[in-house]
Amino acid sequence: MSGAAPDPGLGPLAGLLGMRRGVMAGGRCVFELDAGPTHLNPHGVVHGGVLYTLADYAMGCALTSRLGAGEQCTTIEIKINYVAAPATGGRLRADAQVVERTRRIGTLEARVTAEDGALLALALGTFYIQG
């Protein structure tokens, strides 16, 4: 995904944040972004909302890869634990996978890591499946 341009099909927020989608198949999806000054909070670290949004996109696309024709999903809730020293920049990556999918509910997990592989956040999400 290095150097890939943001995908306009992901919506304006992904473009604004500079997020790029990578692998998306079989209940798994990866998103990346290169964190810079526009992603920082007033304390000079990447805002937790950026990590959350990266995880949410990755989880939504992971579940989408397992949906049938005419189905779509929406986030019900996400719990996120920020587990490492905050990131100050560099490439961030969210790797999400479906844990379980029923007819109307998907449960997913995502790991957000720094460029050096350090785990920054761990998220567990529940999504509603419509259609």
C-alpha positions in Angstrom: 0.0 0.0 0.0 3.0 2.3 0.2 2.5 5.5 -1.7 -1.0 4.6 -2.8 -3.4 7.5 -3.2 -6.6 7.7 -1.1 -9.5 5.9 -2.7 -12.3 8.4 -3.4 -14.8 5.5 -3.2 -14.2 5.3 0.6 -15.9 8.6 1.2 -14.7 12.1 2.1 -13.5 11.3 5.6 -11.1 8.6 4.4 -9.8 11.1 1.9 -9.4 13.9 4.4 -7.4 11.6 6.8 -5.4 10.1 3.9 -6.5 6.5 4.6 -5.8 3.8 2.1 -7.4 0.3 1.9 -5.2 -2.7 1.3 -6.3 -6.4 1.6 -10.0 -6.9 1.8 -11.2 -10.5 1.4 -12.5 -13.4 3.4 -13.5 -11.4 6.5 -10.2 -9.5 6.7 -9.3 -5.9 5.8 -6.3 -3.7 6.3 -6.2 0.1 6.3 -3.2 2.4 6.6 -2.5 6.1 6.9 0.7 8.2 7.1 0.2 10.2 10.3 1.5 13.8 10.1 0.9 17.2 11.8 -2.8 17.3 10.8 -3.5 14.1 12.7 -2.0 15.3 16.0 -3.9 16.5 19.1 -2.7 19.6 21.0 -0.2 17.5 22.9 1.7 16.5 19.7 0.5 12.9 19.5 -1.9 11.2 17.1 -5.4 11.9 18.2 -7.2 8.8 19.6 -10.1 9.5 17.2 -7.8 8.9 14.3 -6.9 5.4 15.6 -10.5 4.7 16.3 -11.6 5.8 12.8 -8.8 3.6 11.2 -10.1 0.6 13.2 -13.8 1.4 12.4 -13.1 1.5 8.6 -11.0 -1.7 8.7 -13.7 -3.5 10.6 -16.5 -2.3 8.4 -14.7 -3.4 5.3 -13.7 -6.7 6.8 -17.4 -7.5 7.4 -18.4 -6.1 4.0 -16.1 -8.7 2.4 -18.4 -11.4 4.0 -21.8 -9.8 3.1 -24.1 -11.1 0.4 -25.7 -9.2 -2.4 -28.0 -6.5 -1.1 -26.5 -6.5 2.4 -24.8 -3.7 4.1 -23.5 -3.1 7.6 -23.3 -0.3 10.1 -21.5 0.1 13.4 -23.4 -0.6 16.6 -20.6 -0.1 19.0 -16.8 -0.3 19.2 -14.7 -0.6 22.4 -11.1 0.4 21.9 -8.2 0.1 24.3 -5.2 2.3 23.7 -2.4 0.0 24.9 1.0 1.6 24.0 2.8 4.9 24.1 1.0 7.3 21.8 2.1 7.6 18.2 3.6 10.9 17.1 3.6 10.1 13.3 4.6 7.6 10.7 2.6 4.8 9.0 -0.3 3.5 11.1 -2.0 0.3 10.2 -5.4 -1.3 11.2 -5.8 -5.0 10.6 -9.3 -6.2 11.2 -11.0 -9.6 11.0 -14.5 -11.0 11.5 -14.7 -13.0 14.7 -18.3 -14.2 14.2 -21.1 -13.4 11.8 -24.7 -14.3 12.4 -27.6 -13.3 10.1 -27.9 -9.8 11.6 -24.8 -9.2 13.8 -21.1 -9.2 13.0 -18.4 -9.2 15.8 -15.0 -8.0 14.7 -11.6 -7.2 16.2 -8.9 -4.8 14.9 -5.3 -4.2 15.9 -3.8 -0.8 15.2 -0.1 -0.8 15.0 2.7 1.7 14.5 5.3 1.5 11.7 7.6 -0.5 13.9 4.9 -3.0 14.6 4.2 -1.8 18.2 0.5 -2.4 19.1 -1.1 1.0 19.7 -4.8 0.0 20.1 -7.0 -3.1 20.3 -10.6 -2.7 19.3 -13.7 -5.0 19.5 -16.7 -4.0 17.4 -20.3 -5.0 16.9 -22.0 -4.3 13.5 -25.6 -4.6 12.4 -26.2 -6.3 9.1 -29.1 -4.9 7.0 -30.6 -6.2 3.8 
